[in-house]
Amino acid sequence: MPDHVRLRQTQTAKLEVTLPNGFSGEVPEIDLMSDLDTGPTPTQAEPPPRSAMSRGDMTSLSMAVRGEGTDTLELDVYDVVGSSWQSVGLTAKDVRRTLRSSANAKTIKLRVNSRGGDVFEGIAIYNLLRDHSANVVADVDALAASIASVILMAADEIRIAPGAMVMIHNPWALSLGEADDLRSTADLLDKVRGQMADIYAARTGLAHERLLEMM
């Protein structure tokens, strides 16, 4: 496998605004992304837990949280998904920490305005939301693009605001290496594409092949 592969999702693909109604296996030595590179530089530290942060620090988090420990948990997904060398966006670790602190919540209100980001970070967030016992209600305030649209599929109820959009498309990659490396990357892209289509199909009721065409 190549030492570094970036799997990207962009905003240049087809727009799909009407919505009716994971990735498994080992991927050694491969960095799969969409929109952003991943991994902090050696000088970047992981954000401290919320319990260690002051009220002023909370504004620097990529996910606004309200109602922790109550029956209704509110999460604002208003950033890119995953981290890069430049910044830390919404991470699965952050979402997991928040959901564990609100294990008894009956409703999760998700507000989304994100252009997407890291493919596997987004799939992890999707699965975390799916695994929670709460009813998930999602509002797309402006844009749920790329892998953010996969996170959206975890909601039991999806509402798209006037003028808002949901965008889905095929994953793509930048790959370095010899011919076998590039063929392996292409095979991996096909697998990820199919699994994303499976997630869309499970939520929308649309046929798998139809979704592949839309992507």
Salt bridges, closest charged atoms under 4 A:
ASP31 OD2 - HIS4 ND1 3.70
ASP35 OD2 - ARG115 NH1 3.97
ASP37 OD1 - ARG6 NH1 2.47
ASP37 OD1 - ARG8 NH2 3.57
GLU46 OE2 - LYS93 NZ 3.16
GLU46 OE2 - ARG97 NH2 3.92
ASP71 OD1 - LYS106 NZ 3.70
GLU74 OE1 - ARG66 NH2 3.08
ASP76 OD2 - ARG66 NH1 3.06
ASP94 OD1 - ARG50 NH1 3.22
ASP94 OD1 - ARG97 NH1 2.74
ASP139 OD2 - ARG111 NH1 3.88
ASP139 OD2 - ARG159 NH2 2.88
ASP141 OD1 - ARG111 NH2 2.73
GLU157 OE2 - ARG159 NH1 3.61
ASP180 OD1 - ARG183 NH2 2.85
ASP198 OD1 - HIS208 ND1 2.88
GLU213 OE1 - ARG210 NH1 3.69
